[in-house]
């Protein structure tokens, strides 16, 4: 016999309110991005005349102008810096977090608390001594002038998140691997790491976005025009000219790839962030 599920008026109201709130939040968050993309297809005169309306025609010249102003090179530089930062953080944070999660060594708690304490110290507060160290190491004309500080500043929060994720992995899996002859590192590499995709994805997305958007250190440390990242290039665009069409086209070129990456990996991102909350 086929049964039909019936909703009471109260449960139906809850569903309507829930989806209404979700749609409203999506509209609030998504509208600025949509507005930015629409402005990228307008001329400056049309933008001032019709700021909130749809463009009369898709003016692709703005994107061609953005490319001419060097936007493609800025995207390449930001990609190299962001990917290099994420790679360094994933290697260092995964090893450190695994040690904090699975091993009880002398000073482990104090050392972990020291990492957590560094979260309250922003990188901007250390910009002068940091720049002095980078100059003394002759890194000012290389990608490492950004990759190494970004990786160092991103390690504490990454270790915190990954440790919470590793705590949710049953210890019996590693014990079984050791019975089969695996060393501690082999158990980490062959057993723990392959099932840690959500945690690693959460850290990767978080640190990729941070490195992609950082401006202060790039503004201080980058002297070679060929090494400028997207935030530094956009600041130069806005300060050098008032052609808002190419500026919005550049913003769209810088924003859309990050949105696509997040949409494709959002499930892993959410699972990685909430893994530690369900321990026990």
N, C-alpha and C positions, 0 to 999 in steps of 0.2 A: 504494500500500500504506500502510495506516495504521500509524503507529508509536506506541508507548506510552512515555512518559518514565518511567524508573525511578529511584527514589532509593535510594542506598546507605544503610546504617544510620548511617554517620557524618554524611552530609549531612542526613538526617532529624533526627538529634540536634541539629545546628546550628540547623536551622529551628525546632525545638521550643524550644530554649534562647533563641533570638532573640525569638520571640514571647512566651515566658514572661517574659523580662526586660521587654519593652515593656508587657505587661499588668500586671506588678507595678508598674512605674513609674507607669503610668496610674492604678492603684488608689491608690497612695500620694499622688499629686498631687490626684486627683479626690475622694477620700473626704472631706477637710475641707470642700470646697465642698458636697458632697451632705449632709454632716452639718449644715452651717450652714442649708441650705435646709429640711431636716427640722425643725430647731429653730424655724424661723420660723413653723411651723404649730402649735406647742404653746403652752399657757399656761405661766406661770412655775411653778405648782405641778406640772404634769405634767412639766415639764422636769427639776425636781429629783427627782421620783419615778422617771422613766424617761428617763435622760439619753441612753442609746445606742439605744433602741428607736424603732420607727416611731410617729408620732403616732396617737392613737386617732381623731381627726377633724381635718380640715383647718380650722384656726382662721384664717379670712380676716380676722378682726377685727384681728389684729396688723398687717396691711398697711394697713388703714384707719386704725389708730392712728399708724402711721409717717407716713402722708400728713398727718394732722392735726398732727403735730409738725413739719411743714415739710419733709419729705424731698423732695417734688416740687420745691420751690424750690431746694433744695440741688443736686439733679440738674441743673436748668436752669443754675444758676450754674457748676457744674463743667463742663458741656458747653460753655458760652460760653467759659470760660477755656481749656479743653483745645483746642477747635477754633481759637480765636484764636492760641494758642501754636503749634499745628501749622502754621497758615497762615504765620505769621511765619518759622518755622524753615525750612519748605520753600522759601520765596522766597529767604531769605538764604543758606541752606546750599547750595542747588542752584547759585546763581550763583557763590558762593565756591569750591565744590568743582570746578566746571567750569573756573574760572580756574586753580586749582592743578593740575588734571589735564592741561589742554590747552595752557597757555601757560607759557613759560619767561621770567619777568620778573625784574628785579633784586630780590633779597631774598625771592623766593617761598619758598625752602626755610626761611629763618629765620622768616618769617611763619607758615608752616604749623607749624613746630616750636613756635612760641609758642602757637598754638591748642591743640596737643596737650598742652603743659605745663599749660594751664589745667584739664585734665581731673583733675589731682590736687588741685585746690583746690575743696573742697565749698562750695556756696552758703551753708551754715550758718556757715562761718567768716567770711563777709562780711556777716552779717545786720545788724549794727549800722550800719556805714557805708551799706549798701544801703538800710536803712529811713530813714536821714537824707536820702539823696538823693531817695527817693520822697516824703517829706514836703515837702522843698523844692520839688518839682515839682508839688505839690498833686494827687497821684494816689491818695491813701489812700482815697477813697470812690468809686473807679472800678474796673472790671475790669482796667484797665491796670496796676494796682498788682501784679497777679500775672502777667499775660500777658507784660509786658516782661522781668521777671527770669527767668521760666521759659524764655522764648525765648533770652535771653542765655546762660543756663546750659546749654541744650540744643544750642547751635550747634556747639561744638567736636566732640563725638562725632558729630553729624550730618554735619559737613563731612568728618570722617575716613571715615565709612561711604560717603558719596556719592562722594568722590574715588576710593575703591577701586572703586566700581561704574563710574564714568565711565572709569577706566583700562581696563576690559574692552571698551569700545565701540570698534570699529575706526576708526582715524583716517581711513580712506578714505571713510567716509560723509560726514564734514564736508568733506573736500576736494572730493568730488563736488558737494556743496551750494554751495560757494564758486565752483566752475566755472560753476554755473548762475546765479550772480549774487547769492548770499546773502551777507550780512555775517556777522561772527562771531556776533552776537546772533541773527540769523535762523537760522543753522545750529544754534545751541543750542535755540532755541524750536521750530523746525519739524522738526528731524531727531533731535537727541539726546534732548530731553525726552519726546517721545511714546514712545520705546522704553525709557525709564527707570522704567517703572511699578514693577517689583519693588524697586528701590532706594528710590524715594520712598515706597512702601508700608511698607517696613521702618522707615524713619525716622519716618513718620507714626504707626505703631503704638507704637513705642518711646517717642516723646515724648508721645503722647496718654496712655499709661499713667502716665508720670512726672508729668505735669500733673494727671491725675485723682487721684493718690494723695498728692500733696505736702501736708504739714501745717505744717511749721515756719514758713515764711514767711507762710502764710495765718493762722496763729495770732498772729503778730506784727503783720501789716499790716492785717488786716480788722477794722474797727471797726463797720461798718454791718451789723446782723443780716440785712438783705436781700441781702447779698453773700456770705454764708457758703457755702463749698463743702462737698462731702460729708465729707471727713475732719474738718473743723472741726465740722460739724453732728453727726457721730457721736460725737465726743469730748464734746460738750455733752449728748447723749442719755445716755451712760454715766455722766457725772458728776452729772446732775440726777436720775436715777431708776434703779431696778433692775428695770424691766419688761423682762425679757430677750426675751420674744416680739417686741415691736416693735423692739427693738434688732437681733435677727437678721433680722427682716423688712427693716429698713433696710439691713443689710449685704448681703442678697440683692439688693435693688433696686439697690444700688451696684455689685455684682460681676457680675451676670448680663449686663448690656449689654457690658461689656468683654470677657467671655468670648465672647460671640456675635460681636463685631467681630473678635476674634483668630481664631476658628475659620473665619470667612468669608474671611479674608485671610492665613491661615497659609502658604499656598503662596508667595505673593508675599513674605511676610516672610522665609521661609527662603532663597528665591532671592536676595533683596536682601542678606542678611547674608553669604552664602557666595560672592557674585559675585567679590569681590576675591581669594578664595583660589584661583581657577582661572585667574588671569591668566597668560598665557604658555604 
